[in-house]
Amino acid sequence: MSPAGLWVGGVRHLYRIDTATGAALASIRIRGEASRLAIDPSGSLLYVARNVPGFADGLPPQERDAVSGALEATSSFNPGYAANWLAATDHGVWLSTATGNFGAAFFLRQNGLKARPRSIESNQGVVASLAGGWLWVPMDLGRELICADPVTGRRAGTFTLGPRAADGYEVETNVVTVGRSTFVGTGAGIVRIPASRCAP
């Protein structure tokens, strides 16, 4: 959601939608399918993860103007697989994707989307998400979550899920913060993450 409207991704198109009327305000043709979208905190940049339509093959992500949709940069980094998630910060965007038998979260810098050399390795279905000022990344096949600095990716703490929740790692969701509480969805239900696990 940008100040100019709601961006929606599709096959070979991006659409900007008026949230009051549902009318399409703009339609922009792109290469591939827009599988994941994210707006940076300032509302000025739109990040677009793309894949080959009908396939899991990834295409280089793009950085666009969040109002006009104009292309500002296409990354030289190609994840190889379709993105699981995008998490935008003031300095760039975290892209979560499978890497073969495993997965990882890659940080792409704002203004050009150059990939940082080091990634955060995880499982195939990794969803690195932003909540409560932290980057949350599932580890050990979803049996634990780490919280990390959203800019550097440096680990600050670890939260171990209970046995019932860990058994449902395949449907683990992104982490969200509501008020002062932080939650993650698992196959066994919604789990509250104690604030003490990652105190600023």
Secondary structure, DSSP 8 states (H G I E B T S, - for coil): -BTTBEEEEEEEEEEEE-TTT--EEEEEEEEEEEEEEEE-TTS-EEEEEEE-TTSSBEEEEEEEETTT--EEEE-S---SB-EEEEEE-SSEEEEEEE-SSSEEEEEEETTT--B-S--EEE-TT---EEETTEEEEEEGGGTEEEEE-TTT--EEEEEE--HHHHTTGGG---EEEETTEEEEEETTEEEEE-GGGG--
